[in-house]
Amino acid sequence: MVDHEDGSTEPGVIMADSVIEIAATAIVVALCLAVDIALDSIGIKTPYLPFLPGVVAGTVIAGFGGALWATLLSALGLWFFFLTSEGSGLPGICDFAHLCVFIGIALFTAWVIDGLRRSNAELVRDNVVLGCKISTLLHRVRAP
């Protein structure tokens, strides 16, 4: 993001950053899908677990918005590749309930991680301000 002297930012740059973050999140979810398909092909049936790191990565990359995209893409990947019955396009009621639980857990996890990211950013800002204040005090103490 490019900051100007008047405090504004360029909308085009913000949009480009957002597109890059969403694309990176989509790539991570696609990798999770590939891992899930590979595990399924060797007989390991854990369709939900490989997508949780994708949601965490989406949160780290793009904040809670990225987590929403990662959760949506993960749910769609689960729906189309693992949960649909032969030819019907709709999962069974138990699979749908499991998918809802997955979405709830993914969003809760993303909310916690995003909160930690925001708290960490605030602490960094506060540490910079504190460092400036300490520097000013030390300069005043040393000045004659």
C-alpha positions, 0 to 999 in steps of 0.5 A, spaced: 500 500 500 502 506 498 501 512 503 501 519 501 503 525 505 495 527 505 494 520 509 490 517 502 492 511 499 492 509 491 485 505 490 489 501 484 495 499 489 490 496 494 486 492 489 492 489 486 494 487 493 487 484 495 487 480 488 494 478 490 492 476 497 486 472 494 490 469 489 495 466 494 490 464 498 486 460 492 493 457 491 494 454 498 487 451 498 488 448 491 495 445 494 490 442 500 486 439 495 491 436 491 494 433 498 487 431 500 486 427 493 493 424 494 491 422 501 484 419 498 488 415 493 492 411 498 486 410 502 487 415 508 480 418 508 480 425 512 477 430 507 477 436 512 483 436 515 488 438 510 484 444 508 485 447 515 492 449 514 489 452 508 484 456 512 490 458 517 495 460 511 489 464 508 488 468 515 496 469 515 496 471 508 490 476 508 487 477 514 480 475 516 477 476 509 483 471 506 480 466 511 473 467 508 475 466 501 479 460 504 473 457 507 469 458 501 474 455 497 475 449 501 468 448 502 467 448 495 472 443 494 470 438 499 463 439 496 465 437 489 470 432 490 469 428 496 461 429 499 457 429 493 453 422 491 454 419 485 450 423 480 446 427 485 450 433 486 448 433 493 451 431 499 447 426 504 445 430 511 451 427 515 456 430 510 452 436 510 452 437 517 460 435 517 461 440 512 457 446 517 461 444 523 468 444 518 466 451 516 464 453 523 471 451 526 475 454 520 472 461 521 473 460 529 480 458 528 481 464 523 477 469 528 482 467 533 488 468 529 486 474 526 485 477 533 492 475 534 495 478 528 491 485 530 494 484 537 501 483 535 500 489 530 498 494 536 504 491 540 509 493 535 506 500 534 506 501 541 513 499 542 515 504 537 512 509 540 515 507 547 522 507 544 521 514 541 519 516 548 525 513 552 529 516 547 527 523 548 527 522 555 534 519 555 536 525 550 533 530 555 537 527 561 543 527 557 542 534 555 546 540 559 
